[in-house]
Amino acid sequence: MQKIIITALIILSAVAGCTKKEEAATTSTPPAAATATTGGGDIGVGPVSSVTLEAELKADLVKNGHDLFAAKCAACHKVDERYVGPAIKGVTERRKPEWIMNMILNPQEMTQKDPVAQELLGEYMTQMTFQNVTQDEARAILEYFRSIDKK
């Protein structure tokens, strides 16, 4: 009986996390003071402290990022809609590139120490997992996200 109750609670949590709901104010970029967990402002917690973005997208990075996203991220993220995790569209307008890369590279610590990541975990009720990507691969995924937001 106890196993049935626990199983039911897990299923209900999963369903609640997957229900379609617009991303609200919890995903807007908060003031820098609210996320200054590394002393570097709202860049999150992790290995990336600075990212230089060129005005023009790099086609090779976009293609590589698309392929990586399809292989490692699409099980939980959709471009235009909430799924297990937040929709990707608009993320580069809401977050700094360093924050995005740190979330990809260091999701566990981000949800423990970064206020924005903690809010997202509370809203989506699912811990983002590390998908064994390198910093270069995270940069390619970021470039793919930029390409989505430039359309």
N, CA, C and O atoms as a GROMACS GRO file, in nm:
protein
  604
    1MET      N    1   0.082  -0.119   0.000
    1MET     CA    2   0.000   0.000   0.000
    1MET      C    3   0.086   0.125   0.000
    1MET      O    4   0.058   0.221  -0.072
    2GLN      N    5   0.192   0.124   0.081
    2GLN     CA    6   0.281   0.239   0.088
    2GLN      C    7   0.351   0.263  -0.046
    2GLN      O    8   0.371   0.378  -0.085
    3LYS      N    9   0.388   0.156  -0.116
    3LYS     CA   10   0.451   0.169  -0.246
    3LYS      C   11   0.355   0.231  -0.347
    3LYS      O   12   0.397   0.310  -0.432
    4ILE      N   13   0.229   0.196  -0.339
    4ILE     CA   14   0.129   0.252  -0.430
    4ILE      C   15   0.114   0.401  -0.407
    4ILE      O   16   0.105   0.478  -0.503
    5ILE      N   17   0.110   0.443  -0.282
    5ILE     CA   18   0.097   0.585  -0.249
    5ILE      C   19   0.218   0.662  -0.298
    5ILE      O   20   0.204   0.769  -0.357
    6ILE      N   21   0.337   0.609  -0.274
    6ILE     CA   22   0.460   0.676  -0.319
    6ILE      C   23   0.462   0.686  -0.471
    6ILE      O   24   0.497   0.790  -0.526
    7THR      N   25   0.426   0.578  -0.539
    7THR     CA   26   0.422   0.578  -0.685
    7THR      C   27   0.322   0.682  -0.735
    7THR      O   28   0.350   0.754  -0.831
    8ALA      N   29   0.206   0.690  -0.672
    8ALA     CA   30   0.104   0.787  -0.713
    8ALA      C   31   0.155   0.929  -0.695
    8ALA      O   32   0.132   1.015  -0.780
    9LEU      N   33   0.225   0.955  -0.584
    9LEU     CA   34   0.280   1.089  -0.561
    9LEU      C   35   0.384   1.125  -0.665
    9LEU      O   36   0.389   1.239  -0.711
   10ILE      N   37   0.467   1.032  -0.703
   10ILE     CA   38   0.569   1.056  -0.805
   10ILE      C   39   0.503   1.087  -0.938
   10ILE      O   40   0.544   1.180  -1.008
   11ILE      N   41   0.402   1.011  -0.973
   11ILE     CA   42   0.332   1.034  -1.099
   11ILE      C   43   0.263   1.170  -1.098
   11ILE      O   44   0.269   1.243  -1.197
   12LEU      N   45   0.198   1.204  -0.987
   12LEU     CA   46   0.132   1.334  -0.978
   12LEU      C   47   0.233   1.448  -0.989
   12LEU      O   48   0.205   1.549  -1.053
   13SER      N   49   0.350   1.433  -0.928
   13SER     CA   50   0.454   1.536  -0.938
   13SER      C   51   0.501   1.551  -1.082
   13SER      O   52   0.520   1.663  -1.130
   14ALA      N   53   0.519   1.440  -1.150
   14ALA     CA   54   0.563   1.444  -1.289
   14ALA      C   55   0.459   1.511  -1.378
   14ALA      O   56   0.493   1.592  -1.463
   15VAL      N   57   0.333   1.477  -1.357
   15VAL     CA   58   0.225   1.537  -1.435
   15VAL      C   59   0.216   1.687  -1.407
   15VAL      O   60   0.197   1.766  -1.499
   16ALA      N   61   0.228   1.725  -1.282
   16ALA     CA   62   0.221   1.866  -1.246
   16ALA      C   63   0.336   1.943  -1.310
   16ALA      O   64   0.318   2.058  -1.352
   17GLY      N   65   0.452   1.883  -1.319
   17GLY     CA   66   0.567   1.947  -1.380
   17GLY      C   67   0.557   1.958  -1.530
   17GLY      O   68   0.625   2.040  -1.591
   18CYS      N   69   0.473   1.877  -1.592
   18CYS     CA   70   0.460   1.876  -1.737
   18CYS      C   71   0.338   1.950  -1.788
   18CYS      O   72   0.322   1.963  -1.909
   19THR      N   73   0.253   1.999  -1.701
   19THR     CA   74   0.135   2.070  -1.749
   19THR      C   75   0.177   2.198  -1.815
   19THR      O   76   0.270   2.265  -1.771
   20LYS      N   77   0.107   2.233  -1.923
   20LYS     CA   78   0.141   2.351  -2.000
   20LYS      C   79   0.096   2.476  -1.926
   20LYS      O   80  -0.020   2.491  -1.890
   21LYS      N   81   0.191   2.564  -1.904
   21LYS     CA   82   0.164   2.689  -1.836
   21LYS      C   83   0.267   2.790  -1.884
   21LYS      O   84   0.385   2.756  -1.898
   22GLU      N   85   0.226   2.909  -1.908
   22GLU     CA   86   0.318   3.010  -1.957
   22GLU      C   87   0.423   3.040  -1.851
   22GLU      O   88   0.394   3.041  -1.732
   23GLU      N   89   0.545   3.064  -1.897
   23GLU     CA   90   0.652   3.101  -1.807
   23GLU      C   91   0.623   3.242  -1.758
   23GLU      O   92   0.606   3.333  -1.840
   24ALA      N   93   0.616   3.262  -1.630
   24ALA     CA   94   0.574   3.390  -1.574
   24ALA      C   95   0.691   3.472  -1.524
   24ALA      O   96   0.804   3.455  -1.569
   25ALA      N   97   0.662   3.559  -1.432
   25ALA     CA   98   0.761   3.653  -1.381
   25ALA      C   99   0.881   3.584  -1.320
   25ALA      O  100   0.987   3.645  -1.309
   26THR      N  101   0.869   3.459  -1.279
   26THR     CA  102   0.982   3.391  -1.217
   26THR      C  103   1.094   3.367  -1.315
   26THR      O  104   1.205   3.333  -1.274
   27THR      N  105   1.068   3.385  -1.446
   27THR     CA  106   1.173   3.364  -1.544
   27THR      C  107   1.229   3.493  -1.597
   27THR      O  108   1.320   3.490  -1.681
   28SER      N  109   1.180   3.606  -1.552
   28SER     CA  110   1.239   3.731  -1.595
   28SER      C  111   1.370   3.750  -1.521
   28SER      O  112   1.388   3.700  -1.410
   29THR      N  113   1.460   3.823  -1.583
   29THR     CA  114   1.590   3.841  -1.523
   29THR      C  115   1.577   3.930  -1.400
   29THR      O  116   1.534   4.044  -1.410
   30PRO      N  117   1.615   3.878  -1.284
   30PRO     CA  118   1.606   3.956  -1.161
   30PRO      C  119   1.721   4.055  -1.153
   30PRO      O  120   1.816   4.046  -1.230
   31PRO      N  121   1.714   4.149  -1.059
   31PRO     CA  122   1.824   4.243  -1.042
   31PRO      C  123   1.953   4.169  -1.010
   31PRO      O  124   1.952   4.060  -0.951
   32ALA      N  125   2.065   4.228  -1.049
   32ALA     CA  126   2.195   4.164  -1.029
   32ALA      C  127   2.220   4.129  -0.884
   32ALA      O  128   2.280   4.025  -0.855
   33ALA      N  129   2.175   4.212  -0.792
   33ALA     CA  130   2.198   4.186  -0.650
   33ALA      C  131   2.132   4.057  -0.605
   33ALA      O  132   2.180   3.991  -0.513
   34ALA      N  133   2.022   4.020  -0.669
   34ALA     CA  134   1.949   3.900  -0.629
   34ALA      C  135   2.022   3.773  -0.670
   34ALA      O  136   1.996   3.667  -0.614
   35THR      N  137   2.113   3.783  -0.768
   35THR     CA  138   2.180   3.663  -0.815
   35THR      C  139   2.331   3.670  -0.798
   35THR      O  140   2.403   3.590  -0.858
   36ALA      N  141   2.378   3.759  -0.719
   36ALA     CA  142   2.522   3.775  -0.702
   36ALA      C  143   2.578   3.666  -0.612
   36ALA      O  144   2.621   3.694  -0.500
   37THR      N  145   2.575   3.542  -0.661
   37THR     CA  146   2.620   3.430  -0.580
   37THR      C  147   2.768   3.401  -0.600
   37THR      O  148   2.828   3.332  -0.518
   38THR      N  149   2.827   3.453  -0.706
   38THR     CA  150   2.968   3.428  -0.730
   38THR      C  151   3.049   3.556  -0.721
   38THR      O  152   3.170   3.556  -0.749
   39GLY      N  153   2.984   3.664  -0.684
   39GLY     CA  154   3.053   3.791  -0.681
   39GLY      C  155   3.059   3.854  -0.820
   39GLY      O  156   3.113   3.964  -0.835
   40GLY      N  157   3.004   3.787  -0.921
   40GLY     CA  158   3.012   3.837  -1.057
   40GLY      C  159   2.878   3.879  -1.112
   40GLY      O  160   2.862   3.888  -1.234
   41GLY      N  161   2.780   3.906  -1.028
   41GLY     CA  162   2.650   3.948  -1.079
   41GLY      C  163   2.563   3.830  -1.112
   41GLY      O  164   2.572   3.725  -1.048
   42ASP      N  165   2.479   3.847  -1.212
   42ASP     CA  166   2.380   3.744  -1.243
   42ASP      C  167   2.430   3.645  -1.349
   42ASP      O  168   2.364   3.621  -1.450
   43ILE      N  169   2.547   3.591  -1.323
   43ILE     CA  170   2.606   3.494  -1.416
   43ILE      C  171   2.592   3.350  -1.366
   43ILE      O  172   2.634   3.257  -1.435
   44GLY      N  173   2.534   3.332  -1.251
   44GLY     CA  174   2.516   3.198  -1.198
   44GLY      C  175   2.640   3.147  -1.127
   44GLY      O  176   2.730   3.223  -1.093
   45VAL      N  177   2.641   3.017  -1.106
   45VAL     CA  178   2.748   2.951  -1.032
   45VAL      C  179   2.807   2.843  -1.122
   45VAL      O  180   2.735   2.754  -1.168
   46GLY      N  181   2.935   2.851  -1.147
   46GLY     CA  182   2.997   2.749  -1.231
   46GLY      C  183   3.126   2.796  -1.293
   46GLY      O  184   3.181   2.899  -1.253
   47PRO      N  185   3.175   2.722  -1.389
   47PRO     CA  186   3.306   2.748  -1.446
   47PRO      C  187   3.312   2.868  -1.540
   47PRO      O  188   3.421   2.916  -1.570
   48VAL      N  189   3.198   2.916  -1.587
   48VAL     CA  190   3.198   3.022  -1.687
   48VAL      C  191   3.180   3.158  -1.619
   48VAL      O  192   3.077   3.186  -1.558
   49SER      N  193   3.283   3.241  -1.629
   49SER     CA  194   3.276   3.374  -1.569
   49SER      C  195   3.265   3.484  -1.674
   49SER      O  196   3.228   3.597  -1.643
   50SER      N  197   3.296   3.450  -1.799
   50SER     CA  198   3.290   3.550  -1.905
   50SER      C  199   3.269   3.480  -2.040
   50SER      O  200   3.334   3.380  -2.070
   51VAL      N  201   3.178   3.534  -2.120
   51VAL     CA  202   3.154   3.484  -2.255
   51VAL      C  203   3.154   3.604  -2.348
   51VAL      O  204   3.086   3.704  -2.323
   52THR      N  205   3.231   3.594  -2.455
   52THR     CA  206   3.232   3.699  -2.555
   52THR      C  207   3.149   3.652  -2.673
   52THR      O  208   3.179   3.550  -2.736
   53LEU      N  209   3.044   3.727  -2.703
   53LEU     CA  210   2.956   3.694  -2.815
   53LEU      C  211   2.980   3.792  -2.928
   53LEU      O  212   2.986   3.913  -2.907
   54GLU      N  213   2.993   3.738  -3.048
   54GLU     CA  214   3.004   3.824  -3.165
   54GLU      C  215   2.865   3.860  -3.213
   54GLU      O  216   2.769   3.786  -3.189
   55ALA      N  217   2.853   3.973  -3.280
   55ALA     CA  218   2.722   4.018  -3.328
   55ALA      C  219   2.663   3.918  -3.427
   55ALA      O  220   2.543   3.890  -3.424
   56GLU      N  221   2.746   3.864  -3.513
   56GLU     CA  222   2.700   3.767  -3.612
   56GLU      C  223   2.705   3.626  -3.552
   56GLU      O  224   2.799   3.590  -3.482
   57LEU      N  225   2.602   3.549  -3.581
   57LEU     CA  226   2.601   3.409  -3.537
   57LEU      C  227   2.705   3.330  -3.613
   57LEU      O  228   2.734   3.359  -3.729
   58LYS      N  229   2.760   3.230  -3.549
   58LYS     CA  230   2.856   3.140  -3.613
   58LYS      C  231   2.780   3.016  -3.657
   58LYS      O  232   2.736   2.936  -3.575
   59ALA      N  233   2.766   3.000  -3.788
   59ALA     CA  234   2.684   2.894  -3.845
   59ALA      C  235   2.729   2.755  -3.799
   59ALA      O  236   2.645   2.669  -3.773
   60ASP      N  237   2.859   2.732  -3.789
   60ASP     CA  238   2.907   2.601  -3.746
   60ASP      C  239   2.868   2.572  -3.601
   60ASP      O  240   2.834   2.458  -3.567
   61LEU      N  241   2.874   2.674  -3.516
   61LEU     CA  242   2.832   2.656  -3.377
   61LEU      C  243   2.681   2.634  -3.367
   61LEU      O  244   2.635   2.552  -3.288
   62VAL      N  245   2.605   2.708  -3.447
   62VAL     CA  246   2.459   2.691  -3.446
   62VAL      C  247   2.423   2.547  -3.484
   62VAL      O  248   2.341   2.484  -3.418
   63LYS      N  249   2.484   2.496  -3.589
   63LYS     CA  250   2.456   2.358  -3.635
   63LYS      C  251   2.494   2.258  -3.527
   63LYS      O  252   2.416   2.168  -3.495
   64ASN      N  253   2.614   2.272  -3.472
   64ASN     CA  254   2.659   2.182  -3.366
   64ASN      C  255   2.568   2.192  -3.244
   64ASN      O  256   2.532   2.091  -3.184
   65GLY      N  257   2.531   2.315  -3.206
   65GLY     CA  258   2.442   2.337  -3.093
   65GLY      C  259   2.305   2.275  -3.115
   65GLY      O  260   2.247   2.217  -3.023
   66HIS      N  261   2.252   2.287  -3.237
   66HIS     CA  262   2.124   2.224  -3.271
   66HIS      C  263   2.131   2.074  -3.253
   66HIS      O  264   2.043   2.013  -3.192
   67ASP      N  265   2.238   2.014  -3.306
   67ASP     CA  266   2.254   1.868  -3.295
   67ASP      C  267   2.269   1.824  -3.150
   67ASP      O  268   2.211   1.723  -3.109
   68LEU      N  269   2.346   1.899  -3.071
   68LEU     CA  270   2.363   1.867  -2.929
   68LEU      C  271   2.230   1.882  -2.854
   68LEU      O  272   2.195   1.797  -2.772
   69PHE      N  273   2.157   1.989  -2.883
   69PHE     CA  274   2.027   2.011  -2.819
   69PHE      C  275   1.934   1.894  -2.849
   69PHE      O  276   1.867   1.843  -2.760
   70ALA      N  277   1.930   1.853  -2.976
   70ALA     CA  278   1.842   1.742  -3.015
   70ALA      C  279   1.880   1.613  -2.942
   70ALA      O  280   1.792   1.535  -2.905
   71ALA      N  281   2.009   1.591  -2.923
   71ALA     CA  282   2.055   1.467  -2.860
   71ALA      C  283   2.047   1.469  -2.708
   71ALA      O  284   2.020   1.366  -2.646
   72LYS      N  285   2.070   1.585  -2.647
   72LYS     CA  286   2.086   1.587  -2.502
   72LYS      C  287   1.981   1.668  -2.426
   72LYS      O  288   1.964   1.649  -2.306
   73CYS      N  289   1.910   1.758  -2.493
   73CYS     CA  290   1.822   1.850  -2.423
   73CYS      C  291   1.674   1.835  -2.458
   73CYS      O  292   1.586   1.863  -2.376
   74ALA      N  293   1.647   1.789  -2.580
   74ALA     CA  294   1.510   1.789  -2.632
   74ALA      C  295   1.416   1.694  -2.556
   74ALA      O  296   1.295   1.705  -2.570
   75ALA      N  297   1.470   1.603  -2.479
   75ALA     CA  298   1.383   1.514  -2.401
   75ALA      C  299   1.309   1.592  -2.292
   75ALA      O  300   1.202   1.550  -2.248
   76CYS      N  301   1.364   1.705  -2.251
   76CYS     CA  302   1.303   1.784  -2.144
   76CYS      C  303   1.265   1.926  -2.186
   76CYS      O  304   1.183   1.989  -2.120
   77HIS      N  305   1.323   1.976  -2.294
   77HIS     CA  306   1.298   2.114  -2.336
   77HIS      C  307   1.245   2.118  -2.478
   77HIS      O  308   1.293   2.047  -2.566
   78LYS      N  309   1.146   2.203  -2.500
   78LYS     CA  310   1.094   2.234  -2.632
   78LYS      C  311   1.128   2.379  -2.661
   78LYS      O  312   1.154   2.456  -2.569
   79VAL      N  313   1.127   2.415  -2.788
   79VAL     CA  314   1.162   2.553  -2.823
   79VAL      C  315   1.053   2.650  -2.781
   79VAL      O  316   1.081   2.750  -2.715
   80ASP      N  317   0.928   2.622  -2.818
   80ASP     CA  318   0.820   2.718  -2.802
   80ASP      C  319   0.724   2.691  -2.688
   80ASP      O  320   0.629   2.767  -2.669
   81GLU      N  321   0.744   2.586  -2.613
   81GLU     CA  322   0.647   2.556  -2.508
   81GLU      C  323   0.712   2.492  -2.386
   81GLU      O  324   0.817   2.430  -2.394
   82ARG      N  325   0.645   2.510  -2.276
   82ARG     CA  326   0.685   2.446  -2.152
   82ARG      C  327   0.674   2.295  -2.170
   82ARG      O  328   0.581   2.246  -2.235
   83TYR      N  329   0.766   2.223  -2.114
   83TYR     CA  330   0.762   2.078  -2.119
   83TYR      C  331   0.805   2.032  -1.980
   83TYR      O  332   0.752   2.082  -1.881
   84VAL      N  333   0.897   1.941  -1.970
   84VAL     CA  334   0.950   1.904  -1.838
   84VAL      C  335   1.025   2.025  -1.781
   84VAL      O  336   1.018   2.052  -1.661
   85GLY      N  337   1.096   2.095  -1.867
   85GLY     CA  338   1.165   2.218  -1.831
   85GLY      C  339   1.111   2.334  -1.910
   85GLY      O  340   1.021   2.317  -1.992
   86PRO      N  341   1.165   2.454  -1.887
   86PRO     CA  342   1.114   2.573  -1.955
   86PRO      C  343   1.139   2.572  -2.106
   86PRO      O  344   1.230   2.506  -2.154
   87ALA      N  345   1.056   2.647  -2.178
   87ALA     CA  346   1.077   2.667  -2.321
   87ALA      C  347   1.208   2.741  -2.342
   87ALA      O  348   1.248   2.824  -2.260
   88ILE      N  349   1.274   2.711  -2.451
   88ILE     CA  350   1.404   2.770  -2.480
   88ILE      C  351   1.391   2.909  -2.543
   88ILE      O  352   1.475   2.996  -2.520
   89LYS      N  353   1.287   2.929  -2.621
   89LYS     CA  354   1.271   3.056  -2.691
   89LYS      C  355   1.271   3.173  -2.591
   89LYS      O  356   1.197   3.172  -2.493
   90GLY      N  357   1.355   3.271  -2.618
   90GLY     CA  358   1.364   3.389  -2.534
   90GLY      C  359   1.465   3.380  -2.421
   90GLY      O  360   1.486   3.478  -2.349
   91VAL      N  361   1.528   3.266  -2.403
   91VAL     CA  362   1.620   3.250  -2.290
   91VAL      C  363   1.738   3.346  -2.299
   91VAL      O  364   1.786   3.394  -2.196
   92THR      N  365   1.785   3.374  -2.420
   92THR     CA  366   1.900   3.465  -2.431
   92THR      C  367   1.860   3.610  -2.407
   92THR      O  368   1.946   3.696  -2.389
   93GLU      N  369   1.731   3.636  -2.407
   93GLU     CA  370   1.682   3.770  -2.374
   93GLU      C  371   1.658   3.785  -2.224
   93GLU      O  372   1.658   3.896  -2.171
   94ARG      N  373   1.638   3.673  -2.156
   94ARG     CA  374   1.611   3.675  -2.011
   94ARG      C  375   1.735   3.653  -1.926
   94ARG      O  376   1.740   3.698  -1.812
   95ARG      N  377   1.834   3.586  -1.981
   95ARG     CA  378   1.952   3.547  -1.903
   95ARG      C  379   2.080   3.588  -1.974
   95ARG      O  380   2.085   3.600  -2.096
   96LYS      N  381   2.182   3.609  -1.894
   96LYS     CA  382   2.314   3.637  -1.950
   96LYS      C  383   2.373   3.507  -2.005
   96LYS      O  384   2.338   3.398  -1.960
   97PRO      N  385   2.461   3.519  -2.104
   97PRO     CA  386   2.520   3.398  -2.164
   97PRO      C  387   2.596   3.312  -2.062
   97PRO      O  388   2.594   3.190  -2.070
   98GLU      N  389   2.662   3.378  -1.967
   98GLU     CA  390   2.735   3.303  -1.864
   98GLU      C  391   2.639   3.219  -1.780
   98GLU      O  392   2.669   3.105  -1.746
   99TRP      N  393   2.524   3.278  -1.746
   99TRP     CA  394   2.424   3.206  -1.665
   99TRP      C  395   2.375   3.084  -1.741
   99TRP      O  396   2.364   2.975  -1.684
  100ILE      N  397   2.345   3.101  -1.868
  100ILE     CA  398   2.295   2.990  -1.950
  100ILE      C  399   2.398   2.877  -1.954
  100ILE      O  400   2.365   2.761  -1.932
  101MET      N  401   2.522   2.913  -1.982
  101MET     CA  402   2.626   2.809  -1.990
  101MET      C  403   2.650   2.744  -1.854
  101MET      O  404   2.669   2.622  -1.847
  102ASN      N  405   2.648   2.821  -1.747
  102ASN     CA  406   2.666   2.762  -1.613
  102ASN      C  407   2.550   2.670  -1.579
  102ASN      O  408   2.571   2.568  -1.513
  103MET      N  409   2.430   2.703  -1.622
  103MET     CA  410   2.316   2.614  -1.596
  103MET      C  411   2.332   2.483  -1.671
  103MET      O  412   2.299   2.377  -1.619
  104ILE      N  413   2.383   2.490  -1.793
  104ILE     CA  414   2.406   2.368  -1.872
  104ILE      C  415   2.518   2.285  -1.811
  104ILE      O  416   2.508   2.162  -1.803
  105LEU      N  417   2.624   2.351  -1.767
  105LEU     CA  418   2.743   2.282  -1.718
  105LEU      C  419   2.738   2.243  -1.571
  105LEU      O  420   2.811   2.154  -1.527
  106ASN      N  421   2.654   2.311  -1.494
  106ASN     CA  422   2.658   2.296  -1.349
  106ASN      C  423   2.518   2.303  -1.288
  106ASN      O  424   2.495   2.379  -1.194
  107PRO      N  425   2.423   2.225  -1.340
  107PRO     CA  426   2.284   2.242  -1.297
  107PRO      C  427   2.260   2.210  -1.150
  107PRO      O  428   2.177   2.276  -1.086
  108GLN      N  429   2.328   2.113  -1.096
  108GLN     CA  430   2.306   2.075  -0.956
  108GLN      C  431   2.342   2.188  -0.861
  108GLN      O  432   2.262   2.225  -0.775
  109GLU      N  433   2.461   2.242  -0.877
  109GLU     CA  434   2.504   2.351  -0.789
  109GLU      C  435   2.424   2.478  -0.815
  109GLU      O  436   2.398   2.556  -0.723
  110MET      N  437   2.386   2.500  -0.941
  110MET     CA  438   2.304   2.617  -0.973
  110MET      C  439   2.173   2.612  -0.895
  110MET      O  440   2.132   2.714  -0.838
  111THR      N  441   2.108   2.498  -0.891
  111THR     CA  442   1.980   2.490  -0.820
  111THR      C  443   1.997   2.492  -0.669
  111THR      O  444   1.900   2.513  -0.595
  112GLN      N  445   2.118   2.472  -0.622
  112GLN     CA  446   2.144   2.481  -0.480
  112GLN      C  447   2.180   2.624  -0.438
  112GLN      O  448   2.150   2.664  -0.325
  113LYS      N  449   2.244   2.702  -0.528
  113LYS     CA  450   2.300   2.830  -0.487
  113LYS      C  451   2.249   2.951  -0.563
  113LYS      O  452   2.259   3.063  -0.513
  114ASP      N  453   2.195   2.934  -0.682
  114ASP     CA  454   2.150   3.049  -0.762
  114ASP      C  455   2.001   3.071  -0.743
  114ASP      O  456   1.923   2.979  -0.766
  115PRO      N  457   1.959   3.190  -0.701
  115PRO     CA  458   1.818   3.215  -0.674
  115PRO      C  459   1.725   3.192  -0.794
  115PRO      O  460   1.615   3.139  -0.777
  116VAL      N  461   1.768   3.230  -0.912
  116VAL     CA  462   1.684   3.210  -1.031
  116VAL      C  463   1.668   3.061  -1.060
  116VAL      O  464   1.557   3.015  -1.088
  117ALA      N  465   1.776   2.987  -1.054
  117ALA     CA  466   1.770   2.842  -1.077
  117ALA      C  467   1.683   2.775  -0.970
  117ALA      O  468   1.611   2.680  -0.999
  118GLN      N  469   1.690   2.825  -0.847
  118GLN     CA  470   1.606   2.770  -0.740
  118GLN      C  471   1.459   2.795  -0.770
  118GLN      O  472   1.376   2.707  -0.747
  119GLU      N  473   1.425   2.913  -0.819
  119GLU     CA  474   1.286   2.943  -0.855
  119GLU      C  475   1.238   2.851  -0.967
  119GLU      O  476   1.125   2.802  -0.964
  120LEU      N  477   1.324   2.829  -1.066
  120LEU     CA  478   1.287   2.740  -1.177
  120LEU      C  479   1.265   2.598  -1.128
  120LEU      O  480   1.171   2.531  -1.170
  121LEU      N  481   1.352   2.552  -1.039
  121LEU     CA  482   1.334   2.418  -0.982
  121LEU      C  483   1.201   2.410  -0.906
  121LEU      O  484   1.130   2.310  -0.917
  122GLY      N  485   1.169   2.513  -0.831
  122GLY     CA  486   1.043   2.515  -0.759
  122GLY      C  487   0.922   2.515  -0.853
  122GLY      O  488   0.821   2.452  -0.823
  123GLU      N  489   0.934   2.584  -0.964
  123GLU     CA  490   0.823   2.590  -1.059
  123GLU      C  491   0.807   2.462  -1.140
  123GLU      O  492   0.695   2.415  -1.161
  124TYR      N  493   0.919   2.405  -1.186
  124TYR     CA  494   0.913   2.288  -1.273
  124TYR      C  495   0.924   2.156  -1.199
  124TYR      O  496   0.894   2.050  -1.255
  125MET      N  497   0.965   2.161  -1.073
  125MET     CA  498   0.969   2.043  -0.986
  125MET      C  499   1.054   1.928  -1.041
  125MET      O  500   1.031   1.811  -1.009
  126THR      N  501   1.151   1.961  -1.124
  126THR     CA  502   1.239   1.860  -1.181
  126THR      C  503   1.381   1.914  -1.184
  126THR      O  504   1.405   2.022  -1.239
  127GLN      N  505   1.474   1.842  -1.126
  127GLN     CA  506   1.614   1.882  -1.129
  127GLN      C  507   1.672   1.861  -1.268
  127GLN      O  508   1.666   1.750  -1.321
  128MET      N  509   1.726   1.965  -1.326
  128MET     CA  510   1.796   1.950  -1.454
  128MET      C  511   1.919   1.866  -1.429
  128MET      O  512   1.990   1.884  -1.330
  129THR      N  513   1.945   1.774  -1.519
  129THR     CA  514   2.060   1.686  -1.504
  129THR      C  515   2.175   1.732  -1.592
  129THR      O  516   2.154   1.793  -1.696
  130PHE      N  517   2.295   1.703  -1.548
  130PHE     CA  518   2.414   1.730  -1.629
  130PHE      C  519   2.418   1.628  -1.741
  130PHE      O  520   2.409   1.508  -1.717
  131GLN      N  521   2.430   1.676  -1.861
  131GLN     CA  522   2.426   1.588  -1.978
  131GLN      C  523   2.564   1.558  -2.034
  131GLN      O  524   2.578   1.523  -2.152
  132ASN      N  525   2.666   1.571  -1.952
  132ASN     CA  526   2.803   1.538  -1.991
  132ASN      C  527   2.847   1.616  -2.114
  132ASN      O  528   2.897   1.560  -2.211
  133VAL      N  529   2.828   1.747  -2.107
  133VAL     CA  530   2.873   1.833  -2.216
  133VAL      C  531   2.998   1.909  -2.172
  133VAL      O  532   3.017   1.938  -2.054
  134THR      N  533   3.081   1.941  -2.269
  134THR     CA  534   3.201   2.020  -2.242
  134THR      C  535   3.164   2.169  -2.247
  134THR      O  536   3.053   2.205  -2.286
  135GLN      N  537   3.257   2.252  -2.207
  135GLN     CA  538   3.234   2.395  -2.214
  135GLN      C  539   3.216   2.440  -2.359
  135GLN      O  540   3.134   2.527  -2.387
  136ASP      N  541   3.292   2.382  -2.452
  136ASP     CA  542   3.276   2.415  -2.594
  136ASP      C  543   3.138   2.372  -2.645
  136ASP      O  544   3.077   2.443  -2.726
  137GLU      N  545   3.090   2.258  -2.600
  137GLU     CA  546   2.956   2.213  -2.641
  137GLU      C  547   2.847   2.303  -2.582
  137GLU      O  548   2.748   2.333  -2.650
  138ALA      N  549   2.865   2.346  -2.458
  138ALA     CA  550   2.769   2.439  -2.398
  138ALA      C  551   2.768   2.571  -2.475
  138ALA      O  552   2.662   2.632  -2.492
  139ARG      N  553   2.883   2.614  -2.521
  139ARG     CA  554   2.891   2.737  -2.601
  139ARG      C  555   2.815   2.720  -2.733
  139ARG      O  556   2.748   2.812  -2.779
  140ALA      N  557   2.826   2.600  -2.793
  140ALA     CA  558   2.753   2.573  -2.918
  140ALA      C  559   2.602   2.573  -2.893
  140ALA      O  560   2.525   2.625  -2.975
  141ILE      N  561   2.559   2.516  -2.783
  141ILE     CA  562   2.416   2.516  -2.748
  141ILE      C  563   2.369   2.660  -2.727
  141ILE      O  564   2.260   2.697  -2.772
  142LEU      N  565   2.449   2.740  -2.660
  142LEU     CA  566   2.416   2.882  -2.643
  142LEU      C  567   2.400   2.950  -2.778
  142LEU      O  568   2.308   3.030  -2.796
  143GLU      N  569   2.487   2.922  -2.873
  143GLU     CA  570   2.478   2.984  -3.005
  143GLU      C  571   2.349   2.940  -3.076
  143GLU      O  572   2.286   3.019  -3.145
  144TYR      N  573   2.312   2.814  -3.057
  144TYR     CA  574   2.183   2.767  -3.112
  144TYR      C  575   2.068   2.845  -3.049
  144TYR      O  576   1.976   2.886  -3.119
  145PHE      N  577   2.071   2.865  -2.918
  145PHE     CA  578   1.967   2.943  -2.851
  145PHE      C  579   1.963   3.086  -2.907
  145PHE      O  580   1.855   3.141  -2.927
  146ARG      N  581   2.079   3.144  -2.930
  146ARG     CA  582   2.085   3.279  -2.990
  146ARG      C  583   2.018   3.280  -3.127
  146ARG      O  584   1.948   3.376  -3.161
  147SER      N  585   2.040   3.174  -3.204
  147SER     CA  586   1.981   3.170  -3.338
  147SER      C  587   1.828   3.163  -3.330
  147SER      O  588   1.759   3.221  -3.414
  148ILE      N  589   1.776   3.094  -3.231
  148ILE     CA  590   1.631   3.087  -3.212
  148ILE      C  591   1.576   3.226  -3.179
  148ILE      O  592   1.473   3.267  -3.231
  149ASP      N  593   1.646   3.296  -3.093
  149ASP     CA  594   1.598   3.426  -3.048
  149ASP      C  595   1.619   3.538  -3.150
  149ASP      O  596   1.558   3.644  -3.138
  150LYS      N  597   1.702   3.515  -3.249
  150LYS     CA  598   1.722   3.616  -3.354
  150LYS      C  599   1.619   3.604  -3.466
  150LYS      O  600   1.610   3.691  -3.552
  151LYS      N  601   1.541   3.496  -3.466
  151LYS     CA  602   1.441   3.476  -3.573
  151LYS      C  603   1.324   3.567  -3.552
  151LYS      O  604   1.229   3.565  -3.631
   0.00000   0.00000   0.00000
